[in-house]
Amino acid sequence: MLKEKWELSKEHLKQLLARCRKVVICLDGWSKKGLTSHYLGISACFYDPTSAVVRHIILRLAMISLPHTGVKIATELNNCLTDWELGAEKVMMIVSDNGANMIRAIDLMKVMNNDDEDECSSSETDSEHEDDDEDDDQDEVTESDSETNDIMELPEEVRYRRMPCMAHTIQLVIKKVYVQHYAHVLQKCKVLVKKLRKSSDAVQQLLAKCGKTVVTDNSTRWNSSYYMALRLLEMKACVNEVLSNMKVDSLTVAEWSKLEEMKNLLEPFATHTDLLQTDALSLSYVVPSILDLDCHLQQFTSAKLLTTAMRADIQHRFSALLEPSAHNFNPLPAAACFLDPSVGNLLLTTHMRPLLDAVKLFIIAEVSKTSCNFMLQKNKLKVIEKYEVKLQCYF
C-alpha cells in the first residue's frame, strides 16, 4: 500500500519536473546527534508553469558513510538526477555550502558531463579540422577585431554551475568579528550567560523582572552571538541587578558600549541571513544583499581594520557573482536583479557597468536559445536597451 502510494507520488513529481524549464538543485549534509549516522539531502526548486507557483521538493535523503568525499557525494547526486530523469541541460545551477567535498563533487559532475559530450561530438570535431586556409584566415581577423573592440565574451553554456549558499557564506565573513576585535567582550558575555542560565534563582529573577531570560550562544546556529548580544542589551538593567545579587561582576561601561557596537555591526548580516535562507526569496535579491552589506561596512565608523578586512572578504567570496572577469563568473543572480524592476536600478550606476554589460550578453544568449518569440530574438539588444531606459525612468 505504502509502496504504491510512493510510486504514484513519485510519478506525479516526475511529471512536474518534466513540465518545468529549469531546476535548481540544493545539496546539504548533516549528522545525527552523537554522530551515529550521516546524511546527504538533495532537493529541487523550480517554477511550475501549470500552477504558476514555485515548488521545492526533496529528491533524495541518502545515508552516506565516512569519509564524506567528493566522489561519494558526486555519485549520490548523479544517481539521484538519473533516477529523476533530470539531464544536465535542465539543471540551472547547484547550490551547496562551501565545504571542499561539496565543491569537489560538483566539479566531478562537470567532468563527467564533459566526458559524455566529448564522446557524442567526436565526429563533429573531426569534421571541424577539415576547414580550409581561407576559413582560418577569416577566424584570425575576427579574433583580432574582437580584441580591438574589447568585446566581452561569456561561455555559451555552463553545465552544473555551482552557487555557494548565500547564508553560509555570509556567516563565514562575520567569523572575523568573533575572533578579532570583539573576542574578549564576547567571551565574557558567554561566561555571564552560562552563570545566569545555570542558576534557577537567577532565571526566576529575570523572568519576574523582564518576562524573559538570556539567550545562549551556539556555534552551530547562525547569528546566535548576535541574538545573545541583542538580548543582553535589551535586559541590561535587569541583568546588572541580578548579577549584583549573585555577587558576580557584570560588564563594565566600556564593555557594554563595545557589545552595543558589535550588535550594530552584525545586525544587517543577521537580517540578510534570515532573508536569504527562505524558500520564497527571489534570486534577484542576492546582488542587492551583497551590495547592502558592503555599503554597511563602508559606512561603519568603528573598528575600521575589522570592517576593511570584512569588505575584502566579501569581495573575494562573492567575486564570482560581481566580477565578470572572474574565471567562475555566474551571471544568473545579476541577471535576475536586472530583470526585477524593484531592484534593477542598482546595476545602472557607473561602477556597475561591467556587470551590467555581462548581464546583457547573458540575457541575449539565453533568449537566442529559444524560438518562441521571433521578434524578441531579432531585436533582442534593442529590447534590453529600451527596458534599461524604462528602468531609469521608473526610479
C-alpha positions in Angstrom: 0.0 0.0 0.0 2.7 2.5 1.0 4.9 1.4 -1.9 2.1 2.0 -4.4 1.4 5.4 -2.9 5.1 6.3 -3.1 5.2 5.2 -6.7 2.2 7.3 -7.6 3.6 10.3 -5.8 7.0 9.9 -7.5 5.4 9.7 -10.9 3.4 12.9 -10.2 6.6 14.7 -9.2 8.4 13.5 -12.3 5.6 15.0 -14.4 6.0 18.3 -12.5 9.8 18.2 -13.2 9.2 17.3 -16.8 7.0 20.4 -17.3 9.4 22.9 -15.8 12.1 24.5 -17.9 14.9 24.6 -15.4 15.6 23.4 -11.8 17.9 24.5 -9.1 19.5 21.6 -7.1 20.3 22.1 -3.5 22.8 19.9 -1.5 23.3 19.7 2.2 24.8 17.2 4.6 24.3 16.8 8.3 24.9 14.3 11.1 22.7 12.7 13.6 23.2 13.7 17.3 26.1 11.6 18.6 27.5 11.3 15.1 26.0 7.8 14.8 24.9 8.3 11.2 25.3 10.9 8.4 23.0 12.0 5.6 23.0 13.9 2.3 19.9 15.7 1.4 19.2 16.6 -2.3 16.3 18.9 -3.2 15.0 20.7 -6.3 13.5 24.1 -6.5 11.6 25.1 -9.7 8.8 27.1 -11.2 5.7 25.1 -12.1 4.2 26.8 -15.2 0.9 24.9 -14.9 0.0 26.1 -11.4 2.2 29.2 -11.6 3.9 28.5 -8.2 7.4 27.9 -7.1 7.9 24.4 -5.7 10.6 23.0 -3.5 10.7 19.2 -3.3 13.0 16.6 -1.6 14.5 14.3 -4.3 16.6 12.1 -2.0 17.7 11.7 1.6 20.7 9.3 1.5 22.7 7.8 4.3 26.3 8.4 3.5 29.3 6.6 5.1 32.5 8.2 6.3 34.6 9.7 4.9 32.3 12.2 3.1 34.5 12.5 0.0 33.6 14.5 -3.2 33.5 11.2 -5.1 30.8 9.8 -2.8 28.7 12.9 -3.0 29.0 13.2 -6.8 28.0 9.5 -7.1 24.9 10.1 -5.0 24.0 13.2 -6.9 24.5 11.6 -10.3 22.3 8.6 -9.3 19.6 10.9 -7.9 19.5 13.1 -11.1 19.4 9.9 -13.2 16.6 8.4 -11.1 14.5 11.6 -11.5 15.4 11.9 -15.2 17.0 15.3 -14.8 19.6 15.9 -17.5 22.4 18.4 -17.3 20.7 20.7 -19.7 17.8 21.1 -17.2 19.9 21.9 -14.1 20.3 25.7 -14.0 22.7 25.6 -11.0 23.6 23.6 -7.9 23.6 25.4 -4.5 25.8 24.0 -1.7 27.8 25.1 1.3 31.5 26.0 0.9 32.8 22.6 2.0 35.8 21.3 -0.1 34.0 18.0 -0.6 30.9 19.7 -2.0 32.9 21.8 -4.4 34.8 18.7 -5.4 31.6 16.8 -6.0 30.2 19.5 -8.3 33.5 19.7 -10.2 33.4 15.9 -10.8 29.8 16.3 -12.1 31.1 18.8 -14.7 33.9 16.4 -15.7 31.5 13.5 -16.1 29.2 15.7 -18.2 32.1 16.9 -20.4 33.3 13.4 -21.0 29.8 12.4 -22.2 29.7 15.4 -24.5 33.1 14.7 -25.9 32.1 11.1 -26.8 29.0 12.4 -28.6 30.7 15.1 -30.5 33.9 13.3 -31.6 32.7 13.0 -35.2 31.8 16.7 -35.3 35.3 17.6 -34.0 36.9 15.6 -36.8 35.0 17.5 -39.4 35.9 20.8 -38.0 39.6 20.1 -38.6 38.9 19.9 -42.4 38.4 23.7 -42.7 40.4 25.3 -45.5 43.1 28.1 -45.1 40.6 30.8 -46.1 38.4 30.0 -43.1 41.5 30.0 -40.8 42.4 33.5 -42.1 38.9 34.7 -41.5 39.0 33.4 -37.9 42.2 35.3 -37.3 40.7 38.5 -38.5 37.6 38.0 -36.3 39.8 37.3 -33.3 41.8 40.5 -33.9 38.7 42.6 -34.3 37.3 41.2 -31.0 40.4 42.2 -29.2 40.4 45.7 -30.7 36.8 46.3 -29.8 37.3 44.9 -26.3 34.1 42.9 -26.5 33.3 40.8 -23.5 32.6 37.1 -24.2 30.8 34.7 -21.9 30.7 30.9 -22.1 27.8 29.8 -24.2 26.6 27.4 -21.5 28.0 26.1 -18.2 26.6 22.8 -17.1 26.2 22.1 -13.3 27.1 25.7 -12.5 27.7 26.0 -8.7 26.5 28.8 -6.5 27.6 28.9 -2.8 24.9 29.0 -0.2 24.5 32.8 0.5 23.6 32.5 4.2 26.5 30.1 4.8 29.0 32.4 3.0 27.8 35.5 5.0 28.4 33.6 8.2 31.9 32.8 7.1 32.5 36.6 6.6 31.4 37.5 10.1 33.6 34.9 11.8 36.3 37.6 11.9 34.1 39.5 14.4 34.2 36.7 16.8 38.0 36.1 16.7 39.3 39.6 16.4 38.0 42.9 17.6 35.2 41.7 19.9 36.6 38.4 21.0 37.2 39.5 24.7 33.8 41.0 25.3 32.1 38.1 23.5 33.8 35.6 25.7 32.9 37.4 28.8 29.2 37.5 27.7 29.3 33.8 27.2 30.6 33.2 30.7 28.0 35.5 32.3 25.1 34.0 30.3 26.2 30.5 31.3 26.2 31.5 35.0 22.8 33.1 34.7 21.3 30.1 32.9 22.8 27.6 35.4 21.2 29.4 38.3 17.4 28.6 38.7 17.1 31.5 41.1 18.7 33.9 38.6 16.4 32.7 35.8 13.3 33.2 38.1 14.5 36.7 38.9 15.0 37.6 35.2 11.6 36.2 34.3 9.9 38.2 37.2 11.7 41.4 36.3 11.7 41.3 32.4 9.4 38.4 31.4 12.3 36.7 29.6 15.7 35.3 30.1 19.1 35.5 28.4 19.9 33.6 25.2 22.9 31.3 25.0 25.4 31.3 22.1 25.6 28.2 19.9 28.5 27.9 17.4 26.4 25.7 15.1 23.4 28.1 15.0 23.7 31.1 12.6 23.6 34.6 14.2 23.4 33.1 17.8 26.1 35.5 19.0 24.2 38.4 17.6 21.0 37.3 19.3 22.8 36.7 22.6 24.2 40.3 22.5 20.8 41.7 21.5 19.0 40.0 24.4 21.7 41.1 26.9 21.4 44.7 25.7 17.6 44.6 25.9 17.8 43.3 29.5 20.9 45.3 30.6 19.4 46.8 33.8 17.8 43.5 34.9 21.0 41.6 34.1 23.1 44.0 36.1 20.8 43.8 39.1 20.6 40.0 39.1 24.4 39.6 38.7 24.8 42.1 41.6 22.5 39.9 43.7 24.6 36.9 42.8 27.8 38.8 43.8 29.1 38.4 40.2 30.8 41.3 38.3 28.8 42.4 35.2 30.2 44.0 32.1 31.9 47.4 32.6 30.5 50.5 30.9 33.2 50.2 28.2 32.3 46.6 27.6 28.6 47.3 27.4 29.4 50.0 24.8 31.6 47.5 22.9 28.8 45.0 22.9 26.4 47.6 21.5 28.9 48.3 18.8 29.2 44.7 17.9 25.4 44.3 17.8 25.1 47.3 15.4 27.8 45.8 13.2 26.2 42.3 13.0 22.5 43.5 12.7 22.4 43.8 8.8 24.2 40.4 8.5 21.6 38.7 10.7 18.8 40.4 8.7 20.1 39.3 5.3 21.0 35.8 6.5 17.4 35.3 7.7 16.1 36.8 4.4 18.3 34.8 2.0 17.6 31.4 3.6 13.9 31.5 3.0 12.4 29.4 0.2 10.2 32.3 -1.0 13.0 34.7 -1.7 13.8 35.6 -5.4 17.3 35.2 -6.8 17.1 38.9 -7.7 17.8 39.9 -4.1 21.2 38.2 -3.9 23.3 41.0 -5.5 21.4 43.8 -3.6 22.1 42.0 -0.4 25.8 41.8 -1.1 25.9 45.5 -2.1 24.0 46.5 1.0 26.3 44.6 3.3 29.4 46.1 1.6 27.8 49.6 1.9 27.1 49.0 5.6 30.7 48.0 6.3 32.0 51.0 4.3 29.8 53.4 6.4 30.5 51.8 9.8 32.7 54.3 11.7 34.1 52.0 14.4 36.6 49.1 14.1 37.9 50.2 10.7 40.6 47.5 10.5 38.0 44.8 11.0 35.4 46.2 8.6 38.1 46.7 6.0 39.1 43.0 6.3 35.4 42.0 6.1 34.9 44.1 3.0 37.8 42.4 1.4 36.5 39.0 2.4 33.0 39.8 0.9 34.6 41.0 -2.4 36.7 37.8 -2.5 33.9 35.3 -1.6 31.3 36.9 -3.9 33.7 37.8 -6.8 32.0 35.1 -8.9 28.7 37.0 -8.7 30.1 40.5 -9.0 33.2 40.3 -11.2 32.6 39.4 -14.9 36.4 38.8 -15.2 36.3 36.0 -12.6 37.1 32.6 -14.0 34.0 31.2 -12.4 31.7 34.1 -13.1 28.0 33.3 -12.5 25.7 35.9 -14.3 22.4 34.4 -13.1 22.0 36.5 -9.8 22.9 39.7 -11.5 20.6 39.0 -14.5 17.7 38.2 -12.1 18.5 41.5 -10.3 18.4 43.5 -13.6 15.1 41.9 -14.7 13.4 42.7 -11.4 12.1 46.3 -11.6 12.1 46.6 -7.8 15.9 46.3 -7.6 17.2 46.5 -11.2 18.3 50.2 -10.8 21.2 49.0 -8.7 23.0 47.9 -11.8 22.6 51.3 -13.6 25.4 53.1 -11.7 28.7 53.8 -13.4 30.8 51.4 -11.3 28.4 48.5 -12.0 28.7 49.0 -15.8 30.9 46.0 -16.4 28.5 43.7 -14.6 25.5 45.2 -16.5 27.3 44.6 -19.8 27.9 41.0 -18.9 24.3 40.6 -17.8 23.1 41.9 -21.2 25.2 39.4 -23.1 23.9 36.6 -20.9 20.3 37.6 -21.4 20.8 37.8 -25.2 22.4 34.4 -25.3 19.6 32.9 -23.3 16.9 34.4 -25.5 18.7 33.2 -28.6 18.3 29.6 -27.4 14.5 29.8 -27.7 12.5 30.3 -30.9 9.1 31.1 -29.3 9.4 34.8 -29.9 10.9 35.7 -33.3 10.7 39.5 -32.9 12.4 39.3 -29.5 15.3 37.4 -31.0 15.5 39.7 -33.9 15.7 42.9 -31.8 16.9 41.5 -28.5 19.5 44.1 -27.9 17.1 47.0 -28.6 14.5 45.4 -26.3 17.0 45.2 -23.5 18.1 48.8 -24.1 14.5 50.0 -24.0 14.0 48.1 -20.8 17.1 49.8 -19.3 15.7 53.3 -20.2 12.4 52.4 -18.7 14.1 51.2 -15.6 15.9 54.5 -15.2 12.7 56.4 -15.7 10.9 54.2 -13.1 13.4 55.3 -10.5 
